[in-house]
């Protein structure tokens, strides 16, 4: 089995190192920056380290491989699929690991299907330098079963989401709302706690709350409780915003949270739930959706 990469950045490099260690003998790669004065030497050094054969034209890669992993920036993924389309072999497995939107993945799938090849929308859900080829991957599309069959012997961790291209990317992008958003929230929290010289007290208090239960339990408690106390909590958060601004600290995340809570309060879920906290976060989401539909 022969594997190829279009785009040989960090993702392709880390995957290649891991797969070579598992005994995958033949890996080819092409990168548009191969002769770039700054990035070219790094690409070549990485390829040598990973024992990957660099080829100067993408069609040379596609001509030889059973699986091609396209690891390019999200804003280039569709364009690259159109460029590669004439060279895709029948029954080749085309794996797109970019962070493109579900709509873009569906458009790429159309290009691949026209060549009677198989498409996989793959979302890598962990740090590649840590996991390498064992990074958890959610995958959707008509080529997932084939990909799992071929790559499981090399210890890849691929989970099938569905046959629909875009579903795996939806998982990644929705996950990013939390994983990226919480970092921005952390920064605002840490800036404020450091400014007031109370970081240890603040972090200890939050740790006690978050460490006492599982993520799911804590999330459910916070969402269901806030559904009937959204207005009060938005007002409390306004005090946090005033404190930040009085100290010339950025309050963008707190302001966004306040706006979200005010929207939640506008649905008047306290009355809908008769003042009783619902059992599950899904009750809150459904109630919000129903109210929004009525008002629209």
C-alpha positions in Angstrom: 0.0 0.0 0.0 1.4 3.4 -1.0 0.5 6.7 0.6 0.9 10.2 -0.6 0.6 13.7 0.8 -0.3 16.9 -1.0 1.1 19.5 1.4 4.0 18.5 3.6 3.6 20.7 6.6 3.4 19.7 10.3 0.4 17.4 9.9 1.9 15.4 7.0 5.3 15.3 8.7 4.0 14.0 12.1 1.7 11.4 10.4 4.6 10.2 8.2 7.0 9.8 11.1 4.5 7.7 13.0 3.4 5.6 10.0 7.0 4.9 9.1 7.6 3.7 12.6 4.6 1.3 12.1 6.3 -0.2 9.0 4.6 1.7 6.2 7.4 1.6 3.6 6.3 3.9 0.8 5.3 7.5 1.3 5.4 10.2 -1.3 4.7 13.9 -0.9 4.5 17.1 -2.8 4.4 20.6 -1.4 4.0 23.8 -3.5 6.6 25.5 -1.3 9.3 22.9 -2.0 11.6 25.4 -3.7 10.7 28.4 -1.5 13.9 30.1 -0.2 12.7 30.0 3.4 10.3 27.1 3.7 11.8 24.8 1.1 14.8 23.7 3.2 12.6 22.9 6.1 10.3 20.8 3.9 13.2 18.9 2.5 14.7 18.4 6.0 11.4 17.1 7.4 11.0 14.7 4.4 14.4 13.3 4.9 13.8 12.8 8.6 10.5 11.1 7.9 12.0 9.0 5.1 9.4 10.5 2.6 10.2 10.8 -1.1 9.5 14.4 -2.2 8.2 14.8 -5.8 8.1 18.0 -7.7 4.7 17.7 -9.3 1.5 16.6 -7.6 0.5 14.4 -10.5 3.6 12.3 -9.8 2.2 11.6 -6.4 -1.3 10.8 -7.5 0.0 8.5 -10.2 1.6 6.2 -7.7 -0.5 6.1 -4.5 -3.6 4.2 -3.3 -4.4 6.9 -0.7 -3.7 10.6 -1.0 -3.9 12.8 2.1 -4.5 16.5 1.2 -3.1 18.6 4.0 -3.4 22.2 2.8 -4.9 25.3 4.3 -8.7 25.4 4.6 -9.0 28.3 2.2 -7.1 26.4 -0.5 -8.7 22.9 -0.1 -11.4 23.3 -2.8 -9.0 25.0 -5.3 -6.5 22.2 -4.7 -9.1 19.5 -5.3 -10.0 21.1 -8.7 -6.3 21.2 -9.6 -5.7 17.6 -8.7 -8.9 16.3 -10.2 -7.5 15.5 -13.7 -4.9 13.2 -12.1 -7.0 11.3 -9.6 -7.0 7.5 -10.3 -10.2 5.5 -10.2 -10.8 4.0 -6.7 -8.0 6.1 -5.2 -9.0 7.3 -1.6 -8.8 11.1 -1.4 -8.5 12.2 2.2 -9.0 15.9 3.0 -7.7 16.8 6.5 -8.1 20.5 6.1 -10.3 22.5 8.6 -12.7 23.5 5.8 -16.4 23.9 6.4 -18.9 21.1 5.7 -20.1 22.9 2.6 -16.5 23.0 1.2 -16.0 19.4 1.9 -19.2 18.5 0.1 -18.0 20.5 -3.0 -14.7 18.6 -2.9 -16.5 15.3 -2.7 -18.3 16.2 -5.9 -15.0 16.7 -7.7 -13.7 13.4 -6.4 -16.9 11.4 -7.2 -16.7 12.6 -10.8 -13.4 10.6 -11.1 -14.9 7.4 -9.6 -12.6 7.7 -6.6 -13.4 7.6 -2.9 -13.6 10.6 -0.6 -12.9 11.0 3.1 -13.6 14.1 5.1 -11.1 13.7 8.0 -11.0 15.8 11.1 -8.0 15.4 13.4 -9.0 15.9 17.0 -5.8 16.2 18.9 -2.2 17.6 18.9 -0.2 15.9 16.2 3.2 16.3 17.8 1.9 14.3 20.7 -0.2 11.6 19.0 1.4 11.6 15.5 -0.4 8.9 13.4 -2.4 7.8 16.4 -4.2 11.2 16.6 -7.9 10.6 17.0 -9.6 11.1 13.6 -13.3 11.5 12.9 -14.1 10.7 9.3 -17.1 10.8 7.0 -17.7 10.0 3.3 -17.9 7.0 1.1 -14.3 6.1 1.5 -14.1 5.8 5.3 -14.6 2.0 5.5 -11.8 1.4 3.0 -9.5 3.9 4.7 -10.1 2.2 8.1 -9.4 -1.2 6.6 -6.2 -0.1 5.1 -4.8 2.1 7.9 -5.9 0.2 11.1 -3.0 -2.2 10.7 -0.7 0.8 11.0 -2.4 1.8 14.4 -4.3 4.8 13.1 -7.3 5.7 15.3 -10.1 6.5 12.8 -13.8 6.7 13.8 -16.5 6.7 11.2 -19.1 9.5 11.7 -21.2 8.9 8.7 -21.3 8.4 4.9 -22.0 12.1 4.5 -19.0 14.4 3.6 -18.8 17.4 5.9 -20.1 15.6 9.1 -16.6 15.0 10.4 -15.6 18.6 9.8 -18.7 19.7 11.6 -17.5 17.8 14.6 -14.1 19.5 14.5 -15.4 23.0 13.9 -18.1 22.7 16.6 -15.4 21.3 19.0 -13.3 24.4 18.1 -16.0 26.7 19.5 -15.0 25.4 22.9 -11.4 24.5 22.4 -10.5 27.9 20.9 -13.1 29.9 22.7 -12.1 28.7 26.1 -8.5 29.8 25.6 -9.7 33.4 24.9 -11.7 33.2 28.0 -8.7 31.9 30.0 -6.7 34.8 28.8 -9.3 37.4 29.9 -9.6 35.6 33.3 -5.8 35.4 33.8 -5.2 39.0 32.8 -7.8 40.2 35.4 -6.6 37.9 38.2 -3.0 38.9 37.7 -3.9 42.6 37.6 -5.7 42.3 41.0 -3.0 39.9 42.3 -5.6 37.2 43.2 -4.7 34.6 40.7 -4.1 31.8 43.2 -7.4 32.4 45.0 -9.3 32.6 41.7 -7.7 29.5 40.1 -8.1 27.4 43.3 -11.8 28.4 43.4 -12.4 27.5 39.8 -10.4 24.3 40.1 -12.5 23.2 43.1 -15.7 23.7 41.1 -14.5 22.1 37.8 -12.6 19.2 39.4 -15.5 18.1 41.6 -17.5 16.6 38.8 -17.0 15.4 35.2 -17.0 17.8 32.3 -20.5 16.5 31.2 -22.0 16.9 34.7 -20.6 20.3 35.2 -21.7 21.5 31.7 -25.2 20.2 32.3 -25.5 21.8 35.7 -24.3 25.2 34.4 -26.5 25.2 31.3 -29.7 24.0 33.0 -29.2 26.3 36.0 -28.4 29.4 33.8 -31.6 28.7 31.7 -33.7 30.0 34.6 -31.2 32.5 36.0 -29.9 34.0 32.8 -31.0 37.6 33.5 -29.5 37.7 37.0 -26.3 36.2 35.8 -26.0 38.6 32.9 -26.4 41.5 35.4 -23.7 40.0 37.6 -21.4 39.7 34.6 -21.9 43.3 33.9 -20.2 44.0 37.1 -17.2 42.0 35.9 -17.2 44.0 32.7 -17.2 47.3 34.6 -14.3 46.1 36.8 -12.2 45.2 33.8 -12.9 48.4 31.9 -12.1 50.5 35.0 -8.7 48.8 35.0 -8.2 49.2 31.3 -8.4 45.5 30.7 -10.0 44.0 27.6 -13.5 42.6 28.3 -14.4 41.2 24.8 -15.2 37.7 26.1 -17.2 38.9 29.1 -19.2 41.2 26.8 -19.9 38.3 24.4 -21.0 36.1 27.3 -23.3 38.8 28.6 -24.9 39.2 25.2 -25.4 35.5 25.0 -27.0 35.4 28.4 -29.3 38.3 27.6 -30.5 36.4 24.5 -31.1 33.4 26.7 -33.0 35.5 29.2 -35.2 36.9 26.4 -36.7 33.4 25.9 -38.1 33.5 29.4 -37.3 29.9 30.1 -37.9 30.4 33.8 -41.6 30.8 33.2 -41.6 28.0 30.6 -39.9 25.6 33.1 -42.1 26.9 36.0 -39.0 28.1 37.9 -37.6 24.5 38.1 -34.3 23.7 36.6 -34.6 21.2 33.7 -32.9 17.9 33.9 -30.9 18.0 30.7 -29.1 20.7 28.6 -31.0 19.4 25.6 -34.3 20.6 27.1 -32.7 24.1 27.1 -31.6 23.9 23.5 -35.0 22.7 22.3 -36.8 25.3 24.3 -34.6 28.1 22.8 -35.1 26.7 19.3 -38.9 26.6 19.7 -39.0 30.1 21.0 -36.8 31.4 18.2 -39.1 29.7 15.6 -42.2 31.3 17.1 -40.7 34.8 17.1 -39.4 34.4 13.6 
